[in-house]
């Protein structure tokens, strides 16, 4: 990746993270870092790749939240409980014939929702909303940037 492309990526990450954090706070998040996390994890080199990864992140987040909220209230916070939840979430994804990126998102979501929902009853809601904010902003940023770059290239 050239220095120019790295600079563009740095700007996208910085602008997207700033906007995502502020929008998450504006919408009432107690965990606004989740929105820029999604921006950082989903911005890719092309719009197609960004959209694909954003969809996978959202699917994994939804499955992970569903599994955790459905079962976790009946389990103590422990490594064994975590392992059981991750295994269940991953097998739901496998049954649905989803790819390994979604399995990773399911496992990450289960980890964080399982641990933090016991401490903050708002975490799962924040996770879902803020992930959506982050992936939408990543896509919007990619779209705006590609339009700007395309227009600038055509004008030259």
Steps between C-alpha positions, in 0.01 A plus 500: 500500500646836400552789738216685326263208561615473862437872546150463356433207733627700798261787414206263454570330832539830685196674348282189525600434860433859603157509337406154629594584860310828496191350337496211746523748792226713344276193478557418868772238501680422822761316293574736206834330424303219335401720205855601400608141559263396222631775273858389561422132446284538190665766283675314222671591173180495294133576552405138424739364761383756757134413441571127512690524827240737646222252427702219656572712807131580544395136452755378751402771746129415475559126542742557789262733684207265444684194633646686796182675614294186456726277708755705696263615773484135609878457513771628732779706347777244455725362232285185476182700445677718245625196311153344490345824371766545231464140389122536477523831313757363257295189432194712427714685246630174354145366476402817312800441269665830591870559444784512750505882523149482641608230747772735623246781542262266683775394740615858563146619561425214736820569694428869551123480547536211745753684714372856475125434508544369855655836591292736283153395388532746211800333336314272256282787378803726464689225319227452242430870443864609501608220268229608257615863529861398431431279200263754346753779545774281352286443192400865471860610539614255232224622268575868556875444468468297181271764346745774598800308365312406179392859440848635576658247261252588224570872539874455455 
